[in-house]
Amino acid sequence: MFRTDDLAEAYRRARLLCARMKPLDAEMWLVAQAHTVEEARGLAALLPKGLFEPSYDWGRDVWFAGAELPGDDRELAAELPLTVDADVAPGPVEQAFLRVLGRGAATMRWRGEWPPEIPSASQDSTNQRVELDVNEEHSDGWHTVYVHFRTADEVGAAHLAAAIGGSVLGPVQVGR
């Protein structure tokens, strides 16, 4: 719906969409990859209850709470990259999260309910979200804003994209 290399602008447009939603949760979901000790420490300070797992070795069954990351930098470096996953109250944490991010991929997701004036094929309020993907999946420096509906909804997506000066970027993605 909106794609740019300007993270501040992508975030601004995601928040414009969030302002149109009726919030359903007191928390939002954050996930990020830390590739350096500095990134891991910054994310741990921001998300002390976040779950940190080695990003590419799921079979190890190793994880840390942010407040429990290894204290020694060499020990922490041996665990990198780490993926952190946390549910947090929206607000000031959002800007801090964006400042701490490095080159790794990250996602911010807000859950809400689109108001009745949004043309939509689905009035089911489950799975209605705004999502900001930072650095995409390949750390390419591009950031994308997505909207989610319970069912495929090209009309609703087009309406919301136009509201933030974006456009539908491709076909409906199911299960994203």
PyMOL commands that place a pseudoatom at each C-alpha (Angstrom):
pseudoatom trace, name=CA, resn=MET, resi=1, chain=A, elem=C, hetatm=0, pos=[0.000, 0.000, 0.000]
pseudoatom trace, name=CA, resn=PHE, resi=2, chain=A, elem=C, hetatm=0, pos=[2.950, 2.298, 0.590]
pseudoatom trace, name=CA, resn=ARG, resi=3, chain=A, elem=C, hetatm=0, pos=[6.640, 1.577, 0.016]
pseudoatom trace, name=CA, resn=THR, resi=4, chain=A, elem=C, hetatm=0, pos=[9.587, 3.914, 0.507]
pseudoatom trace, name=CA, resn=ASP, resi=5, chain=A, elem=C, hetatm=0, pos=[13.208, 4.092, 1.590]
pseudoatom trace, name=CA, resn=ASP, resi=6, chain=A, elem=C, hetatm=0, pos=[12.257, 6.844, 4.083]
pseudoatom trace, name=CA, resn=LEU, resi=7, chain=A, elem=C, hetatm=0, pos=[11.525, 5.114, 7.392]
pseudoatom trace, name=CA, resn=ALA, resi=8, chain=A, elem=C, hetatm=0, pos=[10.088, 8.224, 9.047]
pseudoatom trace, name=CA, resn=GLU, resi=9, chain=A, elem=C, hetatm=0, pos=[7.622, 8.664, 6.192]
pseudoatom trace, name=CA, resn=ALA, resi=10, chain=A, elem=C, hetatm=0, pos=[6.606, 4.988, 6.228]
pseudoatom trace, name=CA, resn=TYR, resi=11, chain=A, elem=C, hetatm=0, pos=[6.011, 5.195, 9.985]
pseudoatom trace, name=CA, resn=ARG, resi=12, chain=A, elem=C, hetatm=0, pos=[4.024, 8.442, 9.604]
pseudoatom trace, name=CA, resn=ARG, resi=13, chain=A, elem=C, hetatm=0, pos=[1.721, 6.858, 7.042]
pseudoatom trace, name=CA, resn=ALA, resi=14, chain=A, elem=C, hetatm=0, pos=[1.271, 3.705, 9.142]
pseudoatom trace, name=CA, resn=ARG, resi=15, chain=A, elem=C, hetatm=0, pos=[0.231, 5.876, 12.096]
pseudoatom trace, name=CA, resn=LEU, resi=16, chain=A, elem=C, hetatm=0, pos=[-2.237, 7.768, 9.859]
pseudoatom trace, name=CA, resn=LEU, resi=17, chain=A, elem=C, hetatm=0, pos=[-3.894, 4.429, 9.140]
pseudoatom trace, name=CA, resn=CYS, resi=18, chain=A, elem=C, hetatm=0, pos=[-3.834, 3.482, 12.822]
pseudoatom trace, name=CA, resn=ALA, resi=19, chain=A, elem=C, hetatm=0, pos=[-5.623, 6.736, 13.617]
pseudoatom trace, name=CA, resn=ARG, resi=20, chain=A, elem=C, hetatm=0, pos=[-8.497, 5.545, 11.422]
pseudoatom trace, name=CA, resn=MET, resi=21, chain=A, elem=C, hetatm=0, pos=[-8.863, 2.257, 13.329]
pseudoatom trace, name=CA, resn=LYS, resi=22, chain=A, elem=C, hetatm=0, pos=[-10.674, 1.592, 16.557]
pseudoatom trace, name=CA, resn=PRO, resi=23, chain=A, elem=C, hetatm=0, pos=[-7.941, -0.068, 18.667]
pseudoatom trace, name=CA, resn=LEU, resi=24, chain=A, elem=C, hetatm=0, pos=[-8.809, -3.598, 19.780]
pseudoatom trace, name=CA, resn=ASP, resi=25, chain=A, elem=C, hetatm=0, pos=[-5.722, -4.344, 21.836]
pseudoatom trace, name=CA, resn=ALA, resi=26, chain=A, elem=C, hetatm=0, pos=[-3.878, -2.406, 24.492]
pseudoatom trace, name=CA, resn=GLU, resi=27, chain=A, elem=C, hetatm=0, pos=[-0.694, -3.825, 22.984]
pseudoatom trace, name=CA, resn=MET, resi=28, chain=A, elem=C, hetatm=0, pos=[1.045, -3.860, 19.635]
pseudoatom trace, name=CA, resn=TRP, resi=29, chain=A, elem=C, hetatm=0, pos=[3.458, -6.473, 18.320]
pseudoatom trace, name=CA, resn=LEU, resi=30, chain=A, elem=C, hetatm=0, pos=[7.115, -5.763, 17.588]
pseudoatom trace, name=CA, resn=VAL, resi=31, chain=A, elem=C, hetatm=0, pos=[9.677, -8.103, 16.063]
pseudoatom trace, name=CA, resn=ALA, resi=32, chain=A, elem=C, hetatm=0, pos=[13.232, -7.282, 14.980]
pseudoatom trace, name=CA, resn=GLN, resi=33, chain=A, elem=C, hetatm=0, pos=[16.519, -8.906, 14.092]
pseudoatom trace, name=CA, resn=ALA, resi=34, chain=A, elem=C, hetatm=0, pos=[19.644, -7.831, 15.937]
pseudoatom trace, name=CA, resn=HIS, resi=35, chain=A, elem=C, hetatm=0, pos=[22.845, -8.421, 13.967]
pseudoatom trace, name=CA, resn=THR, resi=36, chain=A, elem=C, hetatm=0, pos=[25.252, -6.627, 16.296]
pseudoatom trace, name=CA, resn=VAL, resi=37, chain=A, elem=C, hetatm=0, pos=[25.865, -6.603, 20.040]
pseudoatom trace, name=CA, resn=GLU, resi=38, chain=A, elem=C, hetatm=0, pos=[24.905, -2.916, 20.081]
pseudoatom trace, name=CA, resn=GLU, resi=39, chain=A, elem=C, hetatm=0, pos=[21.549, -3.626, 18.396]
pseudoatom trace, name=CA, resn=ALA, resi=40, chain=A, elem=C, hetatm=0, pos=[20.838, -6.546, 20.752]
pseudoatom trace, name=CA, resn=ARG, resi=41, chain=A, elem=C, hetatm=0, pos=[21.656, -4.450, 23.841]
pseudoatom trace, name=CA, resn=GLY, resi=42, chain=A, elem=C, hetatm=0, pos=[19.522, -1.548, 22.587]
pseudoatom trace, name=CA, resn=LEU, resi=43, chain=A, elem=C, hetatm=0, pos=[16.545, -3.796, 21.876]
pseudoatom trace, name=CA, resn=ALA, resi=44, chain=A, elem=C, hetatm=0, pos=[16.970, -5.577, 25.229]
pseudoatom trace, name=CA, resn=ALA, resi=45, chain=A, elem=C, hetatm=0, pos=[16.976, -2.250, 27.088]
pseudoatom trace, name=CA, resn=LEU, resi=46, chain=A, elem=C, hetatm=0, pos=[13.797, -1.233, 25.252]
pseudoatom trace, name=CA, resn=LEU, resi=47, chain=A, elem=C, hetatm=0, pos=[12.121, -4.661, 25.452]
pseudoatom trace, name=CA, resn=PRO, resi=48, chain=A, elem=C, hetatm=0, pos=[13.352, -6.273, 28.703]
pseudoatom trace, name=CA, resn=LYS, resi=49, chain=A, elem=C, hetatm=0, pos=[10.516, -8.825, 28.611]
pseudoatom trace, name=CA, resn=GLY, resi=50, chain=A, elem=C, hetatm=0, pos=[10.940, -9.513, 24.898]
pseudoatom trace, name=CA, resn=LEU, resi=51, chain=A, elem=C, hetatm=0, pos=[11.804, -13.032, 23.776]
pseudoatom trace, name=CA, resn=PHE, resi=52, chain=A, elem=C, hetatm=0, pos=[15.217, -13.196, 22.053]
pseudoatom trace, name=CA, resn=GLU, resi=53, chain=A, elem=C, hetatm=0, pos=[15.992, -16.291, 19.961]
pseudoatom trace, name=CA, resn=PRO, resi=54, chain=A, elem=C, hetatm=0, pos=[18.860, -17.149, 17.632]
pseudoatom trace, name=CA, resn=SER, resi=55, chain=A, elem=C, hetatm=0, pos=[17.450, -16.176, 14.235]
pseudoatom trace, name=CA, resn=TYR, resi=56, chain=A, elem=C, hetatm=0, pos=[18.708, -19.009, 12.120]
pseudoatom trace, name=CA, resn=ASP, resi=57, chain=A, elem=C, hetatm=0, pos=[19.070, -21.949, 14.469]
pseudoatom trace, name=CA, resn=TRP, resi=58, chain=A, elem=C, hetatm=0, pos=[15.544, -22.859, 15.594]
pseudoatom trace, name=CA, resn=GLY, resi=59, chain=A, elem=C, hetatm=0, pos=[16.601, -26.402, 16.456]
pseudoatom trace, name=CA, resn=ARG, resi=60, chain=A, elem=C, hetatm=0, pos=[18.783, -25.263, 19.384]
pseudoatom trace, name=CA, resn=ASP, resi=61, chain=A, elem=C, hetatm=0, pos=[15.773, -24.325, 21.537]
pseudoatom trace, name=CA, resn=VAL, resi=62, chain=A, elem=C, hetatm=0, pos=[17.720, -21.446, 23.087]
pseudoatom trace, name=CA, resn=TRP, resi=63, chain=A, elem=C, hetatm=0, pos=[16.082, -18.169, 24.023]
pseudoatom trace, name=CA, resn=PHE, resi=64, chain=A, elem=C, hetatm=0, pos=[16.598, -15.264, 26.398]
pseudoatom trace, name=CA, resn=ALA, resi=65, chain=A, elem=C, hetatm=0, pos=[14.371, -12.613, 27.917]
pseudoatom trace, name=CA, resn=GLY, resi=66, chain=A, elem=C, hetatm=0, pos=[15.775, -9.206, 27.019]
pseudoatom trace, name=CA, resn=ALA, resi=67, chain=A, elem=C, hetatm=0, pos=[16.791, -8.563, 30.618]
pseudoatom trace, name=CA, resn=GLU, resi=68, chain=A, elem=C, hetatm=0, pos=[18.654, -11.896, 30.654]
pseudoatom trace, name=CA, resn=LEU, resi=69, chain=A, elem=C, hetatm=0, pos=[20.883, -11.581, 27.583]
pseudoatom trace, name=CA, resn=PRO, resi=70, chain=A, elem=C, hetatm=0, pos=[24.461, -12.717, 28.188]
pseudoatom trace, name=CA, resn=GLY, resi=71, chain=A, elem=C, hetatm=0, pos=[26.363, -9.929, 29.959]
pseudoatom trace, name=CA, resn=ASP, resi=72, chain=A, elem=C, hetatm=0, pos=[29.641, -10.613, 28.192]
pseudoatom trace, name=CA, resn=ASP, resi=73, chain=A, elem=C, hetatm=0, pos=[29.761, -9.059, 24.721]
pseudoatom trace, name=CA, resn=ARG, resi=74, chain=A, elem=C, hetatm=0, pos=[31.731, -11.990, 23.239]
pseudoatom trace, name=CA, resn=GLU, resi=75, chain=A, elem=C, hetatm=0, pos=[29.198, -14.463, 24.595]
pseudoatom trace, name=CA, resn=LEU, resi=76, chain=A, elem=C, hetatm=0, pos=[26.332, -12.364, 23.217]
pseudoatom trace, name=CA, resn=ALA, resi=77, chain=A, elem=C, hetatm=0, pos=[28.072, -12.011, 19.830]
pseudoatom trace, name=CA, resn=ALA, resi=78, chain=A, elem=C, hetatm=0, pos=[28.236, -15.807, 19.591]
pseudoatom trace, name=CA, resn=GLU, resi=79, chain=A, elem=C, hetatm=0, pos=[24.411, -15.913, 19.723]
pseudoatom trace, name=CA, resn=LEU, resi=80, chain=A, elem=C, hetatm=0, pos=[23.884, -13.387, 16.914]
pseudoatom trace, name=CA, resn=PRO, resi=81, chain=A, elem=C, hetatm=0, pos=[21.814, -12.784, 14.939]
pseudoatom trace, name=CA, resn=LEU, resi=82, chain=A, elem=C, hetatm=0, pos=[18.935, -12.739, 17.413]
pseudoatom trace, name=CA, resn=THR, resi=83, chain=A, elem=C, hetatm=0, pos=[15.258, -12.187, 16.695]
pseudoatom trace, name=CA, resn=VAL, resi=84, chain=A, elem=C, hetatm=0, pos=[13.253, -10.421, 19.388]
pseudoatom trace, name=CA, resn=ASP, resi=85, chain=A, elem=C, hetatm=0, pos=[9.484, -10.731, 19.647]
pseudoatom trace, name=CA, resn=ALA, resi=86, chain=A, elem=C, hetatm=0, pos=[7.431, -8.628, 22.077]
pseudoatom trace, name=CA, resn=ASP, resi=87, chain=A, elem=C, hetatm=0, pos=[3.929, -7.353, 22.755]
pseudoatom trace, name=CA, resn=VAL, resi=88, chain=A, elem=C, hetatm=0, pos=[4.108, -3.822, 24.154]
pseudoatom trace, name=CA, resn=ALA, resi=89, chain=A, elem=C, hetatm=0, pos=[1.870, -0.854, 24.839]
pseudoatom trace, name=CA, resn=PRO, resi=90, chain=A, elem=C, hetatm=0, pos=[1.970, 1.496, 21.841]
pseudoatom trace, name=CA, resn=GLY, resi=91, chain=A, elem=C, hetatm=0, pos=[3.199, 5.026, 22.313]
pseudoatom trace, name=CA, resn=PRO, resi=92, chain=A, elem=C, hetatm=0, pos=[6.725, 6.219, 23.129]
pseudoatom trace, name=CA, resn=VAL, resi=93, chain=A, elem=C, hetatm=0, pos=[8.171, 2.742, 22.577]
pseudoatom trace, name=CA, resn=GLU, resi=94, chain=A, elem=C, hetatm=0, pos=[7.447, 3.070, 18.851]
pseudoatom trace, name=CA, resn=GLN, resi=95, chain=A, elem=C, hetatm=0, pos=[9.916, 5.904, 18.154]
pseudoatom trace, name=CA, resn=ALA, resi=96, chain=A, elem=C, hetatm=0, pos=[12.511, 4.347, 20.456]
pseudoatom trace, name=CA, resn=PHE, resi=97, chain=A, elem=C, hetatm=0, pos=[12.141, 1.036, 18.612]
pseudoatom trace, name=CA, resn=LEU, resi=98, chain=A, elem=C, hetatm=0, pos=[12.751, 2.747, 15.262]
pseudoatom trace, name=CA, resn=ARG, resi=99, chain=A, elem=C, hetatm=0, pos=[15.866, 4.488, 16.643]
pseudoatom trace, name=CA, resn=VAL, resi=100, chain=A, elem=C, hetatm=0, pos=[17.373, 1.239, 17.960]
pseudoatom trace, name=CA, resn=LEU, resi=101, chain=A, elem=C, hetatm=0, pos=[16.929, -0.730, 14.745]
pseudoatom trace, name=CA, resn=GLY, resi=102, chain=A, elem=C, hetatm=0, pos=[19.949, -1.509, 12.672]
pseudoatom trace, name=CA, resn=ARG, resi=103, chain=A, elem=C, hetatm=0, pos=[20.067, -3.158, 9.261]
pseudoatom trace, name=CA, resn=GLY, resi=104, chain=A, elem=C, hetatm=0, pos=[17.961, -6.164, 10.234]
pseudoatom trace, name=CA, resn=ALA, resi=105, chain=A, elem=C, hetatm=0, pos=[14.358, -6.701, 9.259]
pseudoatom trace, name=CA, resn=ALA, resi=106, chain=A, elem=C, hetatm=0, pos=[11.670, -5.583, 11.708]
pseudoatom trace, name=CA, resn=THR, resi=107, chain=A, elem=C, hetatm=0, pos=[7.889, -5.402, 11.925]
pseudoatom trace, name=CA, resn=MET, resi=108, chain=A, elem=C, hetatm=0, pos=[5.515, -3.185, 13.855]
pseudoatom trace, name=CA, resn=ARG, resi=109, chain=A, elem=C, hetatm=0, pos=[1.892, -4.350, 13.921]
pseudoatom trace, name=CA, resn=TRP, resi=110, chain=A, elem=C, hetatm=0, pos=[-1.156, -2.598, 15.374]
pseudoatom trace, name=CA, resn=ARG, resi=111, chain=A, elem=C, hetatm=0, pos=[-4.485, -4.412, 15.659]
pseudoatom trace, name=CA, resn=GLY, resi=112, chain=A, elem=C, hetatm=0, pos=[-7.798, -2.624, 15.402]
pseudoatom trace, name=CA, resn=GLU, resi=113, chain=A, elem=C, hetatm=0, pos=[-11.136, -2.476, 13.680]
pseudoatom trace, name=CA, resn=TRP, resi=114, chain=A, elem=C, hetatm=0, pos=[-11.776, -0.506, 10.514]
pseudoatom trace, name=CA, resn=PRO, resi=115, chain=A, elem=C, hetatm=0, pos=[-14.749, 1.845, 10.933]
pseudoatom trace, name=CA, resn=PRO, resi=116, chain=A, elem=C, hetatm=0, pos=[-17.998, 1.242, 9.005]
pseudoatom trace, name=CA, resn=GLU, resi=117, chain=A, elem=C, hetatm=0, pos=[-17.267, 4.050, 6.509]
pseudoatom trace, name=CA, resn=ILE, resi=118, chain=A, elem=C, hetatm=0, pos=[-14.333, 2.037, 5.118]
pseudoatom trace, name=CA, resn=PRO, resi=119, chain=A, elem=C, hetatm=0, pos=[-15.760, 0.115, 2.167]
pseudoatom trace, name=CA, resn=SER, resi=120, chain=A, elem=C, hetatm=0, pos=[-15.047, -3.487, 2.958]
pseudoatom trace, name=CA, resn=ALA, resi=121, chain=A, elem=C, hetatm=0, pos=[-16.072, -6.931, 1.854]
pseudoatom trace, name=CA, resn=SER, resi=122, chain=A, elem=C, hetatm=0, pos=[-15.621, -8.118, 5.442]
pseudoatom trace, name=CA, resn=GLN, resi=123, chain=A, elem=C, hetatm=0, pos=[-17.209, -6.654, 8.542]
pseudoatom trace, name=CA, resn=ASP, resi=124, chain=A, elem=C, hetatm=0, pos=[-15.443, -9.231, 10.713]
pseudoatom trace, name=CA, resn=SER, resi=125, chain=A, elem=C, hetatm=0, pos=[-13.100, -7.253, 12.972]
pseudoatom trace, name=CA, resn=THR, resi=126, chain=A, elem=C, hetatm=0, pos=[-10.666, -10.112, 13.580]
pseudoatom trace, name=CA, resn=ASN, resi=127, chain=A, elem=C, hetatm=0, pos=[-7.286, -9.829, 11.878]
pseudoatom trace, name=CA, resn=GLN, resi=128, chain=A, elem=C, hetatm=0, pos=[-7.716, -6.191, 10.896]
pseudoatom trace, name=CA, resn=ARG, resi=129, chain=A, elem=C, hetatm=0, pos=[-4.292, -4.628, 11.271]
pseudoatom trace, name=CA, resn=VAL, resi=130, chain=A, elem=C, hetatm=0, pos=[-1.800, -2.053, 10.120]
pseudoatom trace, name=CA, resn=GLU, resi=131, chain=A, elem=C, hetatm=0, pos=[1.692, -3.413, 9.610]
pseudoatom trace, name=CA, resn=LEU, resi=132, chain=A, elem=C, hetatm=0, pos=[4.958, -1.625, 8.967]
pseudoatom trace, name=CA, resn=ASP, resi=133, chain=A, elem=C, hetatm=0, pos=[7.760, -3.823, 7.685]
pseudoatom trace, name=CA, resn=VAL, resi=134, chain=A, elem=C, hetatm=0, pos=[11.158, -2.205, 8.129]
pseudoatom trace, name=CA, resn=ASN, resi=135, chain=A, elem=C, hetatm=0, pos=[14.106, -3.186, 5.926]
pseudoatom trace, name=CA, resn=GLU, resi=136, chain=A, elem=C, hetatm=0, pos=[11.870, -5.858, 4.433]
pseudoatom trace, name=CA, resn=GLU, resi=137, chain=A, elem=C, hetatm=0, pos=[12.927, -9.466, 4.591]
pseudoatom trace, name=CA, resn=HIS, resi=138, chain=A, elem=C, hetatm=0, pos=[16.205, -8.916, 2.784]
pseudoatom trace, name=CA, resn=SER, resi=139, chain=A, elem=C, hetatm=0, pos=[17.545, -5.849, 4.620]
pseudoatom trace, name=CA, resn=ASP, resi=140, chain=A, elem=C, hetatm=0, pos=[17.271, -3.835, 1.424]
pseudoatom trace, name=CA, resn=GLY, resi=141, chain=A, elem=C, hetatm=0, pos=[16.536, -0.487, 3.076]
pseudoatom trace, name=CA, resn=TRP, resi=142, chain=A, elem=C, hetatm=0, pos=[12.920, -0.375, 1.877]
pseudoatom trace, name=CA, resn=HIS, resi=143, chain=A, elem=C, hetatm=0, pos=[9.951, -0.087, 4.222]
pseudoatom trace, name=CA, resn=THR, resi=144, chain=A, elem=C, hetatm=0, pos=[6.391, -1.147, 3.410]
pseudoatom trace, name=CA, resn=VAL, resi=145, chain=A, elem=C, hetatm=0, pos=[3.036, -0.361, 5.014]
pseudoatom trace, name=CA, resn=TYR, resi=146, chain=A, elem=C, hetatm=0, pos=[0.391, -3.088, 4.764]
pseudoatom trace, name=CA, resn=VAL, resi=147, chain=A, elem=C, hetatm=0, pos=[-3.245, -3.284, 5.842]
pseudoatom trace, name=CA, resn=HIS, resi=148, chain=A, elem=C, hetatm=0, pos=[-4.985, -6.492, 6.818]
pseudoatom trace, name=CA, resn=PHE, resi=149, chain=A, elem=C, hetatm=0, pos=[-8.606, -7.569, 6.664]
pseudoatom trace, name=CA, resn=ARG, resi=150, chain=A, elem=C, hetatm=0, pos=[-10.157, -10.843, 7.771]
pseudoatom trace, name=CA, resn=THR, resi=151, chain=A, elem=C, hetatm=0, pos=[-10.696, -11.848, 4.163]
pseudoatom trace, name=CA, resn=ALA, resi=152, chain=A, elem=C, hetatm=0, pos=[-9.196, -10.635, 0.894]
pseudoatom trace, name=CA, resn=ASP, resi=153, chain=A, elem=C, hetatm=0, pos=[-10.496, -7.117, 0.453]
pseudoatom trace, name=CA, resn=GLU, resi=154, chain=A, elem=C, hetatm=0, pos=[-9.200, -5.214, -2.565]
pseudoatom trace, name=CA, resn=VAL, resi=155, chain=A, elem=C, hetatm=0, pos=[-11.842, -2.483, -2.209]
pseudoatom trace, name=CA, resn=GLY, resi=156, chain=A, elem=C, hetatm=0, pos=[-10.964, -1.764, 1.420]
pseudoatom trace, name=CA, resn=ALA, resi=157, chain=A, elem=C, hetatm=0, pos=[-7.233, -1.854, 0.696]
pseudoatom trace, name=CA, resn=ALA, resi=158, chain=A, elem=C, hetatm=0, pos=[-7.596, 0.558, -2.240]
pseudoatom trace, name=CA, resn=HIS, resi=159, chain=A, elem=C, hetatm=0, pos=[-9.665, 2.956, -0.104]
pseudoatom trace, name=CA, resn=LEU, resi=160, chain=A, elem=C, hetatm=0, pos=[-7.121, 2.955, 2.724]
pseudoatom trace, name=CA, resn=ALA, resi=161, chain=A, elem=C, hetatm=0, pos=[-4.168, 3.260, 0.348]
pseudoatom trace, name=CA, resn=ALA, resi=162, chain=A, elem=C, hetatm=0, pos=[-5.723, 6.321, -1.267]
pseudoatom trace, name=CA, resn=ALA, resi=163, chain=A, elem=C, hetatm=0, pos=[-6.334, 7.841, 2.181]
pseudoatom trace, name=CA, resn=ILE, resi=164, chain=A, elem=C, hetatm=0, pos=[-2.577, 7.937, 2.843]
pseudoatom trace, name=CA, resn=GLY, resi=165, chain=A, elem=C, hetatm=0, pos=[-1.469, 8.807, -0.678]
pseudoatom trace, name=CA, resn=GLY, resi=166, chain=A, elem=C, hetatm=0, pos=[-0.455, 5.244, -1.531]
pseudoatom trace, name=CA, resn=SER, resi=167, chain=A, elem=C, hetatm=0, pos=[-1.763, 2.610, -3.868]
pseudoatom trace, name=CA, resn=VAL, resi=168, chain=A, elem=C, hetatm=0, pos=[-2.336, -1.121, -3.900]
pseudoatom trace, name=CA, resn=LEU, resi=169, chain=A, elem=C, hetatm=0, pos=[1.134, -2.498, -4.615]
pseudoatom trace, name=CA, resn=GLY, resi=170, chain=A, elem=C, hetatm=0, pos=[0.194, -5.969, -5.749]
pseudoatom trace, name=CA, resn=PRO, resi=171, chain=A, elem=C, hetatm=0, pos=[-2.266, -8.795, -5.489]
pseudoatom trace, name=CA, resn=VAL, resi=172, chain=A, elem=C, hetatm=0, pos=[-3.870, -9.805, -2.213]
pseudoatom trace, name=CA, resn=GLN, resi=173, chain=A, elem=C, hetatm=0, pos=[-1.537, -11.805, 0.000]
pseudoatom trace, name=CA, resn=VAL, resi=174, chain=A, elem=C, hetatm=0, pos=[-3.295, -14.448, 2.037]
pseudoatom trace, name=CA, resn=GLY, resi=175, chain=A, elem=C, hetatm=0, pos=[-1.887, -15.393, 5.411]
pseudoatom trace, name=CA, resn=ARG, resi=176, chain=A, elem=C, hetatm=0, pos=[0.594, -12.571, 5.704]
for i in range(1, 176): cmd.bond("trace and resi %d" % i, "trace and resi %d" % (i + 1))
show_as sticks, trace
zoom trace
